[in-house]
């Protein structure tokens, strides 16, 4: 999936004869001859003849339509790339003058609302993207330096503002690590809560490739998947809810870009569970305003700069000029989004490169049991690791594991498969040899699951060693092989962990000059994160938006069932109605 997916590979299309949900919504007039009983509808564009006459071109089908069906994943992703790409970003920037935030005596106001096409542009950037670009730039560029270069591109006067029809740029660029800290606390509390609605072992949900796989092929594991939103999703909800309520503008006037290491994050952004239909409507998934409007990857950052003839590696590594920085409307969330200190949790390699959900939960458990130790046992390969929090006397308090890569994930879901009941009288129950939760079987309380071997720094949207930009900057004469890619990934990981080596970010200091550095120094610190501070911030967020915390921070999943290729006893008309009525959920 995402580990091998590249935008250049997504050039397939839904060809004639492939059963598809979308065409039944606008079926042509009934033919003179009866339709075949298998009802494999052709994709026919307006003004074109039937595919039996000639070969049709690509079908114009919306991403939401494709996500209602599990029959054509790659085609859905191809449509997705056309909707979420650096080209779409530039098109939106050039659509109208951007909204401007102005400071008034009574708070903040917005100028430019008279133009219905104008937007307020905000962006969030992942640490894995910064690490990938830092590795390309060279060893003298840290992850934090790369983050400032991205800010210069999106906000600075030498970046996107220097070109385009309206010289638009982004008002705020935030670090997803802030949302990640909230996700870590929420995930740890979910894992330890006796009232959790998630079955044990709890499986992490921040990897969209893994969630997609579970929803389509192994629905029996859905009760085990954590309901905590991913950092991308949580940040999207925070920005859309807070800005729309504090500035008094509609959510569709706020355009949120996420820069991620993974193409599957585009799929996540398109989920109907992550729209304002949930937090601004009836709390049910629907086709509302998305919390994340567009996702581009690390590779697409370079495509973006190339489209505007900008040398990314020539951008300044200094903070964006204070004259271009706008204070975030809410002071409490401003302090949360732009903390006057480096983000925590990346310094320890044991936390991994996927956000550290598992590692933080282990530290959280250990902090509640003074004197306990965390023991590590490597599994059958490097992408399976088992962890045990043991008491001073040696007894096991908490068991967890890390499963990366689809080969290992398949073994995991196989162990979670429920036993089958035979219909034969007196027959024995058949199922997995070692049922979940039983001694000698899958007895973990928590499992960190990621689709990409090696974690998120190895995401499909990351820059690879054989990409032209790396070959050119490194002066390589021969095409790199697997060993060179392994060495390259080690450099990306090194850049990922370099963030904590930097001093406090002056850019954050400029934005928060009135914030005292010791504001978060509380007595309940787990690592460098205060669960009490996170809970207080979430409570404040719910208070200023008037939305229940659970609707803000949790999401849901559903089984995705495809009718493609299946024989149905129902008549053609009934089946057409059933297909056309499928409106969402899943991927």
DRENFIGU-540640 format. One record per atom (N, C-alpha, C): x, y, z. Coordinates in steps of 0.05 Angstrom, whole numbers, plus 5000, padded with zeros to 4 digits. Each point is the difference from the previous one (the first is absolute). Layout:
BEGIN
XYZ...
This chain:
BEGIN
501749765000498350245000501750255000499950165021501350255000503049984998501149775008502949975000501250004972498349924980501049994973498550184981498250165011498250164983501450264993499950074975501150264991497950134982499950264999498150154984500349924970502549944992500549934972498849734993499449845020498949734995497050014996498750225009497150005000499050114974500449854978499150094974497949814988498949825016497949834990497450155000497949874988497450135000497949785000497550085008497849815001499149954971500749774990499549944972497149904996499050004976497349914994499749705009497749945010499549725008500549955029501350195014500549975029497650095015498949845017497650085015500750235019498450214999500650245015497450125011500150115024497650115012499150264987501950174993499350274991498350014975500549844979498450034975497049945004499349835020497249945003498450245009501350215010498550245008499150164976501349964977499250154976500049814977498449795002499949804979498750114975501049924976498850094975497349874996498750084978497449884994500349704996497849865007500149704999500549924971501849814996500649904973497749844989500049954974497949854987500249705008502449915006500449735008500349985030499249795012500249975029502950015009500550125023502750015011500849735010502649945001500949745010499349975030499549765008499149945027502150075022502650004992502050065020500250295007498850184984499850285005502750135004501949944983502650135001499850264984499350225013499450254986502550124988499750114976502250144988500250285010502450115001500550285007499850164974497850154996499650154976499850295006501750164987500050295004497850134983499250245008497950144984501050054972498349934981500750054972501549784987500749795014501549784989498249764994500949834982498549764994500849785019498749784997500549775018502949914995501149885021502849904998500349784979497849874993500149794980500850124973499650264996500650124974503050094999501050095023502850095000501050005029502550035003501250005027499650285013498949995024499450255014502550105015500050265005502250125015499449975030501750135016499649985029497250125008498849875020497350095009500450215021498450214999500150215020498249935023501149885020498649905023501250135025498350105017501050145024501249805020501850115016501349835020498149885019498050165009498049895019498549764988499450014974498749774988501849765001502650034995501849775000500449895028499850185020500549905027497649845011497850014986497749835008500249724989502149944986500349744986502849905005500349745004502649885005500949844975498850054978500749844976502350104984500850255003502150114982501750195016501749905017501650185017501950184984501549884981501950174986498750214984497649944988498650214985499050225018499149935024499250205019502450185008502349885003502350155007500950184977499649914976500750174977498250244999497449965005498250235001500850185023500749885022500850165023502450184995502049904986502450164995499250254984498149974982499250234984498550215016498849915023498550185017501750125022502149855008501750095022502949984989501050224991502750014989501150285001502550034993501250275000498750184979499049874978498650164979497450115011498549845015497550095012500650225020502149985015500850215019500550264986501550004978500550244985497450124988498349824991497550094989498350155020499949895025498450135021501350275008502650005002501450255007499450224979499849924975499550204979497150054995498249885016497150034996498950275007501150125020499050265010501950115021499950265006501750115021499449865027502149945015499649875025498750185021498649885019498950155023502250105017499650235012502150135017498950035029501749925019499250025028501050275010498250155012500750265012499450005029501750155015499650025029498450255007498049965016498350225009500250035031498850215010500050045029498449785014497949914986498349795012500749724991502349964987500849744992501150004972499249804984501049974973497750014980500650104976498150024979501149894974498349974980500849894974499350194978501950064982499550174977500049824975498450084980499949864975497749814997498149995019497849814999498050074977500150244989498250074979500449844975502549884997500549834977499449715009498049874988499249735009502149794996501950054983502149804994502550045017500150205016502450055016500149805024502549935007500449805021502150105020499949885024502050045020501849754999502550044994501849774995501649935025499849755009501549905023501249734992502349935012501449764993501149865025500249744999501349855021502149824987502349975013502349854989500949795019500549764989500849775017503150005003501049895023502949985004501349814980498649804991501249814980500650144974498350184992500550164975502450185004500250135023502350175005502649845000499949755011502349835001500849924972498149934983500649924972501450224985498950245002501250234986502750085012500349965026502650065012502149814990499349754997501949804990500950074971498150094984500750084973501850255000499450195018501650255001502949955008500449805017502849955009500249995030502249905010500349965029500250265016500550224987500150255014497350135004497949864990497250105003498549815018499050105023498549835019497150004992498549835014497249984996498650275006500950135020498950275006500750204979502449994989500750184977498149954977499549754993498349934978497150115005499249995026497450115007499850304994502250145006500050294995500050064970501349824985500050044971497249954988498649815011497249964992498350245007500550115024498550245008500650244981502650024993500750214981498649964973499749754992498649954975497050075002498749935021497150045003499250275010501850135016499350255012501750234990502649954997502050204995499650154974501350234998499850174976501549894976501949825004501449884978498849734991497849925012498749754994497750044981497749875007497750014982498950294997500550175020499050284997501350154978502349914991501550144979498949964973498049824997498949944973497049955002498949914978497149945000498450254993497549964995498250214992499650215022499749905025499450185022502250025021502349884995502250005019499149905028498349794999499049895025502149835014499850005026501749825017498349895022501249855018498549895023500350185024497850025015500050175024501449865023499549745003501349855022501149744989502349925009501249734995500649895028498649785006500349885027501349734998501149915022501449745002498149795010499749784985498249795009500949875026502550055008500949895026498350105023498950234998498350105022497549835003498749944977497749825000500949725008502449924992501049735007500249975031500850215014500249985029497349955012497950134989497349955010499249714994500649914976499349724992501449805018502550055008501549825017498649975027499250235011498749995027497349864997498450074980497449874996500349704995502049924985500449724994500849855025501850115016500849875025497749975019498450215003497749985018497949804990499749994974498149814988500949715005502749954998501049745005499849905028500050195019499949935029497350035012498150114986497350055011498449745002498749975022498249775004497450044986499450254993497550064987500250044970502449934989500450044971498149834984499050124978498249854982501449844979502750005002501649854981500949745012499749784985500849745010503049985002501049825018502849965003500949764984502350004988502050215000499250244982500650245010499450244984502250024978499150054976501850034977500050294991502350124996500250284993498750054973499150254996498450074977501150234984502550095005501150244986501049934973500249744992501049924974497549954982499550174980497649964984500149764982502449924991500349764984499049755015500849995026499149785017497050015005498950235005497150025005498449934975501050094977498749934974500049694996502249885006500349714997498049855019499850105025498249875019497150044992499250234991497250064994499149834976501849954981499249864976500349705001502049905015500649724999499849855026500250145023499849875026498350155019497450024994498250165018499949895028500849755005499949905027501950145019502050154989501850145018499250295006497850094987499250285004499350065030498849825015499550065028502650055017502349914989502550035014501550264994499250144978501550234991499450255017502150145008499750245017498350204986498250135016498350204989501250285001502450035011501350265000500850084972499450244993500850104973503050014997500949994975502850034994500850295005502650065002500850285003499150184977500049894975499150164977497050065004498449805007497150055002499450185024501449965023499450165023500850294995502250054986500850274994498050134981499049854981498050104981497550095015499149835018497650075016500550245017502350025013500650225017500050264984501450014977500150254985497350084989498549814989497550084987498050095022499849855022498050085021500850265013502550035008500850245014499850254983501149984976500050244983497250084991498349804994497350074991498450125022500449915025498450105023501250275010502650035002501150245011500050234980500249944974499950214980497350054988498149825006497250034990499849964971501549814989499849944971499249714996499149944976499149734994502549824997499849745008502349824997501049984971498250034981500949974972501750244990500250215017501750234993502949955010500449795015502649935011501149774984502450034988501149794983502549895014499949755007502149885016501649804983502650064998501949824986501649855021500349734996501749845017502349894983502450025010502449904986500949755015499849764987500349755013502049814985500949795013501949814988498649784984497450014998498549764991497850074981499849864977497850054981497349925013500049805017497549915012498850215018501550205008498950225016497950164983500249994974498050124983497449865003500149735003497649845004498850075027501750035020499050075027498550274999501250194987498850274999497249994986499549804984497549994985497849845015500649905024498049855015497650185008497649904998497750155007499850025031501549845014500050035029501650245010501550124981501850225007499150254985497550075004498850244988498450165021499150234992498450165019497349885004499249804985497549875004499949865028502449935010500249885026499950205023501850214997500250195023498250244997499050064976498450244995497249924992499449744998497449914991498749825020499349764991498449825017501849785013502650055000501949815012500149734984499150004976500149774983501750054975501649814991501650044976498350094976501150174984498550094977501850164981498950094978501550144980500050305007501450075020500250285009502650124991500950215014502550134995502249845013502049934985502249835011501750165019500949865021501950135019502750044988500849834981502550044985499250014970500450224988499150044972501949874980502650005006501949904980502449895015501049774991502549895010502049984978502450105005502249954981502349875016501749864985502149855013502750144998502049885012502750114999500950044972499549804982500850034972498650234987497450045007498450214987500850285009501450025023501150265007502050094979501649824991502050064979498650064973497849854994498550054976498750285001499150085024498850265004502150224995502449985011502050204995500850014971500249774987500749994972497950154983497549965007497850134985500250305002501050115022500350295003502850094996501749834989502950074994501450105025499549865023501350075025502049785007502350085008502149815010499549955029498849775007499449955028502450015017502249884991502449985016501550275002499050194985501250275002498450185019497849905011498350165018501550035027499450225013501350065025499249805022502049945017499549835023499450165025499450264997499350175023497050025002499050085024497150025003498850214981497549974994498650194983499950275014500250214984499950275011497650055017500450145022497850055019497750164987500750154979497950164986498149834985500749754994498349824986498549805019500650025026498849825019497550135013497949845002497550095011499449855025499450125023499449865024497549834997500149765010497649824999497850125018497549994991497950165014499649935029500349745008499649925028502749975014500450155022502650005013500849725011498149865011500649735012500949814978498549994978500749824978502550104985500450275001502550114988502449885015499849995026502249905016500449704995497849864995500149714994501249954972499150154980500949954973502850114994500850215014502650124996501550015027500749785011501350005026502850114999500950145021502750125000502249805007499749754991502049795005499849804977502049844996499849794980497949795007498849884981498149795005501349765012498649875018501249785015499649734986501649805009499449734993501649894977501550164985501549894977502949935007500950095023502949965006500849715005498249845010500649725006499449824977502049874988499649824978498149775006499749935026498249795008497150074994499550264997497250094994499349944971502049954983499549954972499550254984499549974974499750234982497150034991498149885015497250014992498350165021501350165017498550165019500349915029500749755004500549915028497649935016497849914987497649935015500649785021501249794991500649775018501950085022502250144992502050075020498950185021498450194993498850185020498149855018498549824989498249845017501649835020502249894991501749855019501150185022500950244992501050195020497850095019497650034989497650085016499549785022500049754991499549785019502249995021502550024990502349995018499950225021499150244992499950235019497949955022498049844994498049945020500849775018502249874994501149785017502950055005500650175021502850065006501749755004502450014989501849775003499749794978498050034982499649814979502050044978500449804983501950024978498649914974501150104977498949934974502049804987499149764995501649804988499349964971501949964983499649984971501049734990498449884983500749754987499450024970502149964983499650024971498549754991498250044981498549784989501549864977498449874982501349844979501450174980499550264999501550194983500150275013501450194987500550265013497450165003497949944985497550155001498049895020500849805015498349905022501750025026499050155019501350035025497949985022500649855021498249965022501150155025498250125015500850165024498449915024501350005023498749935025500850205022498150115013500650175024499849815024502249975013500249815023500350155026498849885021500250125027502749955012500750135022502649955013500549715007497849855004500349725007500149814976499750124976500349854976497449924986497750075012497449934988499350184978498649894980499150164977497750185007500250264995497950195005498450064974501550034978498850094975501649884977498749884980501349894977499150134975501850064982499450144975501949904978499550094976501649914977499950214978501949974982500150174976500049824976498250044981499849854975500150194977502149994985500350184976500149824975498850104978500149864975497749814997499049984975497649834996500449715004502449904996500649725005499549945030500950175017499649965029497150065008498850204987497250065007498249774994500549864978498449764993500149795022502349965012500249815022498550105024500150275005498650115023496949964998498950074977497149984997499149714999501749834992499349715000499749905028501650105018499849925028497550125014499050224989497650135011497449894989500249834980497749904987498449835019497450055002498349855020499749714991499649825019499749714994497449964984500049804983497749934984498449785014497450034999498249805012499049814978500549755003499149804981497149955003498649964978497149945001499549705006502049844999499749725004499649945030498049845007499649945029502449875013500850115023502249885014502850084990500150164979502650084989501450195018502750004998501650185017500250284987500450195016500450284990502750014986500050114976502550034985500650304997502550064998500950284998502950025003501050235009502950035003501049825022502449904997501249825019500350145027500650265000500550145025498350255001497549975011498150225000501250245015499050244993500950255012499450005030501950095015499550035029500549765016500649774988500549765015503049955004500749875022502849955006501349854976502450094993501449894977499150104973497950175000499050124975500650294999498250154987500350294997499050145025501650025020499250105026500850295004500550154979500750285002497650175008500550225013497950205006500050224979502250034985500350224982502049924978499350074975501749934977500250244981502450094995500550224980500349874973498150084982499949884973500650214979501949944982500650184978500449844975498950104977500249854976502849994988501550215004502750024987502149875017501649814989502349905015501950225008500850015025501750215009498550245011497450024995498550225011499550234980499150235010499150224984502250144985502549995009502150134984500549854974498949764998500249844975497450014985498350205004497450024987500350034969497849934987500150004971500350284988499450215015500350274989502750125007501749855013502750105007501849994976502150175001502050004978501849765003500449854979501649765000502850064989501949815005502750044992500350004970498249874986500249994971498450214986498950195015498650234987502050194988499350124977501950174986501350225017498550125018501150215016502249915018499849755010502149895017502549934983499449874978502249924982501650254991498550214993501350254991501650135022498850035024501450145021502349845012499949734998502149845010502149944978499450074975501949954979500549704994497849845004500349714996500149944970501849824992500349934972498449754993499549835019498449754996497550015016497949864991497550005014500249855026499250125023500349875026498349755001500849815017498649755004498849995028499049765007498749965027501950075023502549944998501850065022500350305004500250154977500250295002497450125011497749884994497550095011499949965030501149785009500149945029501750215014502350074988501750205011498750285000498550044978498650264997497950035022498549785005497950015021501350055027502449905005501450055025500650305003500750134977500550295001497550165006497749914988497550135006499349985029500449755011499449965028501850185018502550024992501950175015499050295000499150094977498950284998497550025017498349805001497650005016500650045029502149875010500750035028501750245006500750154979501850235004498550245011497350005001498550235008500650085029500449805017500450075028502850115005501849984980502750105004500150314997497850114989499950294995499050145025500750265001499050165021497150074995498750135019497250084997499750184975497849964986499550124975499450305003501750184989499450295003497450074987499249854979497550064987497749975019500049795016498049965020500150225021502550075007500350215020498850274990500350064974499050254990496950005001498849774994497149984999498950025029501549905019499049985027501750165020500750244993501850165017498950045028497349985003498850055026499749755016500949774990499649745013502449945017499649935024502249925018500949724994502649954999501149744993499249785019499650075026499449795019497049945003498450094981497149985003499149715001501549814986499149734999501649825020501750125017501649855019498249915023498749774996498249895020501249755013498749915021501149775015499349734988498349994980499149744990501449934973502450104995501349974974500549704995499349924976500849734989501850064977502649955003501850094980500150305001499450134978499950304999497250104996498049825004497250074996498549995026498450215005498350015024497149924992499149765009497249924994498050205011500650125023498150205011499850244982502350094989499950234982498449934974500449764990498549924976497049995006499349895023497149985007498850285003501550185013499150285003499650134973501949964982499850124973497649894985499549745002497749884986497450115012499950035026497650115013499550294991502250164998499750274990499050014972501149824983499249984972497049944998499149815015497149935000498450245009501050155020498550225011499750234980502150074985499750234982498549934975499849744993498649924976497249915006499449935026497449905007499549724990502149854996499849724989501149815021498649785004500949805019502749894993501749965020502849914994500049744984498249815007500149744985499550044971498350194992499550054971502450134987501750125016502450134988502349814997500449825018502549855001499849714991497549894999499649724993498749974973500449784987498849944974498949725000499049914977498849734998500849874974499449744999500849844976497649834993500149904975497849834991501049804979498749784999500749804980499250114973501849964980499450084973499549754983497649984990499149764985499750084971501149844982499850054971498149804988498450104981498249824985501349934973502350114994501349964974500649704996499049904977500649724993498349805013498150085017498349805014497349974986499149764999497449944988497850075020498050134992497850085017497449894990498449895018497449904992498050224994500550235011498150224995500150094971497850124991499950094973501850234995500350074974501850214992499250275013497550064999499150265011500650025030499449795014500450005029503050035006501649864985502950025005501150284994499050124978500850274994499450195023497649985012499250175022501949955024500649745005501849945022502850124997501049974975502750114995500050315002498050124989499950295000499650115028498849845017499550095027502449995019502249884991502449985016501450275000500150135022501050284999502550045017501049805013502450085014501149815021502050115014501449845020502449864986501749905017502249854989501950174983501149874981502150134984499350004970
